[in-house]
Amino acid sequence: MLDSLLLRIAKTAILHSFDPKYQIDKAMLIQKYPYLEQEAATFVTLDYDKTLRGCIGSIIAHRSLIDDIISNAVSAAFHDPRFSPLHVSEFSHLDLEVSVLSTPKILEYDNFDDLLTKIRPHIDGLILNDGVYRGTFLPQVWEQLPQPVQFLEQLSYKAGANPSIYKEHPAIYTYTVDAMQEKFDAILPI
């Protein structure tokens, strides 16, 4: 039930941008499902024929679960700077994914080799934080980057840093996700 509800909230938020008849009655949903009011961090990802089409999220919980999903769904569809805004003609090719993140925890490590032994491929999402450099990869990214060295190098590039940043011992945080996915056109709006 939780999975389908969160996916329907994300889809309805996106559809509302195309047609205002798609509404989310937040008060009713929170009354029926009080957990929607708890603060949570989420990512919303859109894939077009198995290729990334938009992905926006929050790393740290700072608003209610329902508000975070709504905001990130709209941002992933229309405001991801890597893509043009979503068009209705793309619906039949879309997969929608909502990921609810656990609270990030600092990962203590001595050096790069120690870091490689402590990260858990296909389980951990990682946050790299070092001064102006900050980036994250969801655990789902392990599917495209299954080798820990490659995963960390690409995370460094995403953060705007050089892969040698690990010599400077940046702060690394780990988190897990509860991810749910369906075809965009297979989810009924609320």
N, C-alpha and C positions, 0 to 999 in steps of 0.2 A: 504493500500500500504506500509506504513512504516513497519508494522509488518512483512509482507512477505519478504520485502527487507532485513531487519536485520537478519531474520532467514536464508535467502539464502546466505548472506555474511558469517555467521557462518558455515553453512554446507559446502560451497565451500572452506573455509579455512581448514576445517578438511579433505575434500576429496583431496585437493591438496597434502597432506602428503602421500596419497596412489597413486595418479596419477597426474603428473604435468600438464596434459592437463586442469585440473580445475584451472582456473586463475581468479583473481579479478583485473579488470581494475580500480584501485582506481581513477585515474585522470578523467576517463569518468563518474564514479559514482558520484564523488564530483561535477563535472560540472553539472550533471543532478539533483543531490540532494545535494545542498550546506550544508544542516544541518549535513551531514556526516562528515564535517570538523570541526564542533564545538566540543570543549572538552566535554567529557562525561565519566561517570563511569558506567561500566556494569558488570554483571555476566553472565556467560554461564554455563548452567547446562545440564548434560546428565543423563537420567534415563533409566535403562535397566529393562523392564517389571515392571515399577513403583517403582523400587529400585534405589537409587542414584548410579550413575556410574562415575561421575566426576563433579566437580563444582569449578570453579576458577573465580575470579573477582577482580575488583578495587572498593575501597570504595570512593576514592576521584578522581575526574576528573583530569587527568594529560596528556592526549593525545586525539587525535581526536576520535570521536565515531567509525568511521570505523576501525581505528587502534586498539582501545580497544577491539572491538568485535573479530577481527581477532586474536589478541594475546590471549585473554581469551578462545576462541574456541579451539585453538590448545593446550593450556595449560590444559583445562578441559579434552580433549580427550587423551592427551599423557603424561602430566606431573603432574597430581594430585597425590601426594605421597601416597594417600590411595589406589590407584588402579593401576593395570598393564595398559600399553598402549592399547588403543582401537584397536580392530581387525575388519576387514571388515565383518566377519561372524556375528557380533553383530548388524549391521545396521538395520535389519528388526525388532529388538526388542527395538530400541532406540526412545526416545522422546527427542527433543531438545528444550531448553528454553533459551531465551535471556531476561534479565531484565536490564532495564535502570534505574539507581538510581537518585533520587533527591539529591540535596546538603544536606548533614547531618547537623542537627541543634542540638545544645546542649539542653538537657532537664534539666531544673531547678527543683530540688526536695529537700525536707527537710530531709526525711528519707526513709527507705525501704517501709513503708506503704504508704507514699505519692507517691513514685515511682510507686507502683502498681496501684494507681488511675490515674496516668498520661499517662501510656503507653496504646496504642490502639491495642488490639489484632486483628490480621488479617489485620491490616492496616500498622502498623509501623514495619520497620526493625530496629534493635537495634545494636549499637556499644558500647561495653564496653571498656574503656581505663583507665588503672591505672598503671602507671609505665611500667613495663615489660609485663604486662597483657593486651592483646588486642584481641578482637574477635568480630565477627558479625554474626547475623542470619538475613537472608532475611525474609520479611513478609510471604513468602510461608511456612516457618518452623512452623508457628502457626498451620498448618494442622496436624503436628505430635505432637506438644506440645501446646495444646490449653489453658492450665492454665498458667496465668502470672507467678506464683511462679516457676513452673516447667520450663517454658521458660527461666527465668532469671538464675535459677540454672544451666541448661544445657549450657547456654551461658557462665557462669563463668567457667565451666569445659572446654569448648572449648577454652577459653582464657588462660587456664592453671592455673586458680585461684580456690580458695576454695569458695563455695557459701557464706561464711561469709564475703566476700569482700565488700558486700553492707554496712556493718557496718562502713567501711572506706570511704564511700561516693565516689565511683569512678565516673569518668566522663561518662555520658551516652548520646549518640547522637541518634536521630531518623531520619529516612528517609523513603520515600515511593518508590515504583517501578512501572514502566510500564512494565509488563511481557507479553511475547508472547510465545506460545508453539505450536509445531506440531510434528507429527511423523517424524522421521529423513528421512525415505525413501519417504515421501510425498512432500518434498520440492525440487523443481527443482533448480539446480545450476544456477548461474548467467551466 
